[in-house]
């Protein structure tokens, strides 16, 4: 993709997702994710109904009339976006590939955070950490994140979600809001997820295509494993083959939901042909 085409695509995504974050998600994001606590702002004269526990006795004694301390919410937060860039992200049979949905959701979340003056960072992972962008503020930083999500070419096609959570725990020492975007066709990440969820506010967003859930009966078909590149001749007419695949897929979905729920993390299921806007908004409202 040349620079002109890339910038055009980035701009298109910015217009669409910024409009969503401005009109829909800004307020929901603010009310859902709270700041780190209350910080001292100023003192003012006591008014009827003020909490007497907030009286500043030193200032009161100095001016011989009651003054109270005013506190405000410490709003500044850090959002970390973790995106799976393994080969399976290119799967898609209806309207869009999974990676396009990931980019749009990530951009919408990032602009929502920017509205609240929060920092945003990015981790792109396969079976290794492909790219880490430390959290920063501002529109230009969000646009850089969008560019990387669009054009980044990973070194590996495989997935290791556990490694991604381990990296998150190492680089993020303070509490962050974390969104993990993946199809979660993986396992053995429960332990490191639990460690990360003990420190951070984590939400897993499972992006999937309905045609991944089952194999249609279309006879002998040559299939390629997107992550290993291996070609296999599969007899889709076999009921056992179709049943085994469905069982495998369901196990991964159940592992995702069970792992996140037991770790105290949130989950969102988002099919590529469904509105991610409704999914995100519903999640924010339930949490708020």
Buried (B, 14 or more C-beta within 10 A) or exposed (E): EEEEEBEEBBEEBBEEBBEBBEEBBBBBBBEBBEBEEEEEEEBEEBEEEBEEEEBBEEBBEEEEEBBBBBEEEEBEBBBBBBBBBBBBBEBBEEEBBBBBBBBBBBBBBBBBBBBBEBBBBBBBBBBEBBBBBEBBBEEEBBBBBBBBBBEBEBEBBBBBBBBBBBBBBEBBEEEBBBBBBBBBBBEEBBEBBBBBBEBBBBBBBBBBBEBBEEBEEEEEEEEEEBBEEEEEEBEBEBEEBBEEBEEEBEEBBEBBBEBBEEBEBBBBBBBBEBEBBEBBBEBBEEEE
